[in-house]
């Protein structure tokens, strides 16, 4: 009961829920200790099992990866002044999902560690769904170079990486008022149509005439930014093939998952976390999202 509530609510509110639902009075600090203990157990279990649960090979797997900033508190015990011991910052929690094409049951994994570790989580998700020698892997992300690099490192030519279409459209929308002042929305729709038809090179040509001078600061040069972004990612803009094969061209599924897996609990008002507690809570939250909650408690009770 404690961990169930602690996984979803602020620790300092859990004892109120326990009292309300079960009439039991508990010390206010107990839910935090118990929840973090079991979250740590789940994190250790997941670490041991990573890469060890291959699923039956599937014909096509969809994978999405994205990052979300989590509030972190660092404690410097060497500081004699306790007011200066704590420093606050944000670090990126990287969340991945993978599912068979047509399935509504994705597998999730998340980490606060470096991109190499995030790549291992990506690979584990895909393997659990069922990566075979002939599986086609369709991956979508927001253009962060590390995602494409990790996909290449773990899956090579077996995977195609596609830049989130709506992320590209954000760049085009920023450039539109400069490229066609009288009807920017019309120009934007024209470029979207070209992208979906795999005419990205024509989109780039349409930007060329409006690129700001080199002396213009980057923040004031949306056309230059868009031109550079598309030119560097031409091989990741194959939207026509995705659409023809009924595959997603946007990463909305992983962005939604960030809200209900990570942000709903780790970014509640007033929450600041130690790094080791974030990693444990990420394991706890993804474990629940993967419908493995009951199996953990069955093993814990054995």
N, C-alpha and C positions, 0 to 999 in steps of 0.2 A: 504493500500500500504506500509506504513511504517513497520508494523509488518511482512508483507509477505517478504519484503527484509531483515528486521532485523533478521528473523528466519533463514536465509540462509547465510548472509554475515556479515562481521565485521561491527560494528556500525559506525565506522568512514568512511566507504565507502558508506553507504546507501544514504546519501544526493547526492552523485555523480550519483547513479542509478536513483534516483527520478528526478534529473535534466535532465539526458539523456533520460529517457523514457517519462516524463510528462512535462518537461520544467518548473518545479516548484523549486524555490530556498527555501531551508529550513535551519534553524540553525543546525550546525553539531551535537549538543547534543540532539536534539529532537528525532531522531530515537531510541536512547538508552532508553530514559525515556519512550517513548510510548510502545516499545517492551517489556521492563521489566514489565511495568504495566499490560499489557494484559497476559504476561506469568504468572504473579502472580495470576491473575484472573482465568486462566485455571488451575493452580496448586490447588487453593482453591476449584474449581469446582470438580476436580478429587478426592480430599481428601473427599469431601462430598459424592461423588457417589461410592467410593470404596466399593465393596462387595454388591452393591445395583442393579446390572444389570445382573442377571442370564440369560444365554441363554438357548435355548431349549436343553435338554440332548442329548449328542452325544455318539456314541458307543466307539470311541477311540479318545483321544486328545494327541497331541504331544506338549511337553513343553521343552524349552531350556533356560538356564540361564548362564550368564557370566558377568565378571567384566571388567571395563576399567578405567584406571587411568586418572583423570582430573586435570588440573593445578588450584590450589587454592591459593589465597592471603589472609593472616590473617593480620588484622590491630590492633595494640596495641596502643590505644589512650593515654594510661598512659605514653608512652615514649615521653619525651619532645623533643628529637631529631627526626625530621620527617624522617630522613634517616634510622632510626632504627625501625620505626613504622610498616613497612611491612615485613612480612616473607612469603616466598614462599614454597609450598609443593604440593604433589599430594595425592588425595584421590580417592577411588574406587567408581565409579558409577556402580550400579548393574542393568543390563538390562535383562528383561524376555520377552519371546514371547510364545504364545500358539496358536495352530490352530487345527482344526479338521483334522484327517488323510485324505489326498487327497486334502485338501483345499490349495489354494495359497494366502489366505488372513489372515495372523496372526494378533493377538492382542498384542500390546506392552505396557510395563510399565517399568518405571525406577526410581531409587531413589539413593541419595547420603547418605542416613541414614543407620542405623545399620542393621544387618542381620535379626532381627526380623521384621523390617519394610519392608525389601526386601521380606521376606516370605509372608507378607500381599499383596504385589504387585504381587507375583507369584500366590497366591490364587485367586486374583481378575481377573487376565488374564484368568486363567483356567475356573473360574465361568462364565465369560463373553462369552467364547466360548460355554459352555454348559456342566457343570459337573452334572451328574445324579448319582443315587445310583448304577448303573451298568456300569458306564463309566470306561474304562480302560485308565489310564494315563501313557504315556511313556515319561519319562524325561531323557534328556541327558545333561551332564555338564563336566567340566574339572577336576573333582576330588576334588575340594575345599570342605572340610567337611561341611561347613555351608549350602551348597545347599542341600546335602542329608539330613541333619538334619531338614531343613525347609520343605522339601518334606514329610518327615516322620511325622512332627508335624501337617501339614495341611491336608495330604491325607492318611496317614497310609498305610494299605495294598492295598489300591486302586491304588497305584502308584508303578511303578518299576523305579529305578534310574540306569542309565547306564553311566559308565565312557566313555568319548569321546575316540573312538578307536585310533585316530591319536595322542592324548595326550599320551596314553599308548605306542604307537609306538616310540615316542620320547625317552622314557626311554629305550626301547629295542634297539634302534639305538645307544644310547650312550654306552650300554653294549656290543654290538655286536663285536667290535674289540678285546675285551678281551676274549670273549667266543669262537670266531673262528677267529684267526688272518689271516688265509690264504683266507677265503671267508666270511667276515662279512655280506655282503649283502645277500648271500644265507642263512646264519643262521637266519638273520632277517626275510626273507620271510617265512622260516619254522615256526618261532614262530607266525607270523601273521596268518598263516593257522591254527595252533593249537588253537589260541585264537578264531577264527571265528567258530571253531568246538566245542567250550566250553571245551577245554582241557587246561585251564589256570593252573591247578595243574602240568601238565607236563612241561609247560613253566617254572614254578617256580623251578621244579626239575632240568631242564636244566641249570638254573642259579647257583644252589647250589655249584657245583664244582669249580666255578670261583669267588666266593665271596671274596673280598679283606680282608686282616687281619684287626682285630679291631683297630690296631694302625694306619691304613691308614686314613687320613682325609676324611671326607664325600665328599669334592669337587673332590677328586681323586679316588673315589670308585663308579663308575657308576653301577657296577653289584650289589653291596650291596643296592644302592638306588633303583634300579629296583626291586630287590627281595623284599625289604620292602614295596614298593609301591603296588605291585601286591598282596602280602600276606595279606595286610591290607584291600584289596578291592575285595576279591574273590567273594563276593555276589553281586558285581556291574559289573560283566564282562560277562553277559549273552548275548553275541553277536549272538549266533546261533538263539535264539528265536526271536530276533529283525529282523534278516535277513530273517528268515522263514516267518515272518508276514509283510514283506515289510516296516519295520520301520527303521528310521535312526540310525546309530551307531556312527555318528560324529556330532559335534556341529557347523558345518560350517555355518549354517543358522544364528545363533545368533552372531557369530564372524563377519559375513558380515554386520549384522544389526548394530553392534557397529560402523562400519566405516561410514555408511550413516545416522545414527540417531544421534550418539553422537560425534564421532571424527570429522566429516565433519564440524561441527559448533563450538563445545566447545574446540577443540584442534587445531584451526587454529593458524598460526604463530603469536606470540606475545600476545595471549589471556591468561589472568589470571582472575579468577572469585572469587567473594565473594560466600560463601557457599549458602546463601539464593538465590542468583541469579542463581547458578547452578541448584538448585532444581526446580526453576521456568522454566528455559530453558529446562530442561529434560522433564517437563510436556508439554511444548510447542512443543518440537520436537516429542514426542511420540503421542501427539494429532494429529499432521499433518500426521504422519505415519499410524495412525488408521483411516484416512479419515474422521475425525470429524471437520475439519477446517471450512467448510461451515456452519455446524450446530452451531458452537460457534458464528460466526458472525451474523447468523440469530437471535440468542437469544440476542446478544449484541445490535442489532439494534431495538429490540422490545421495 
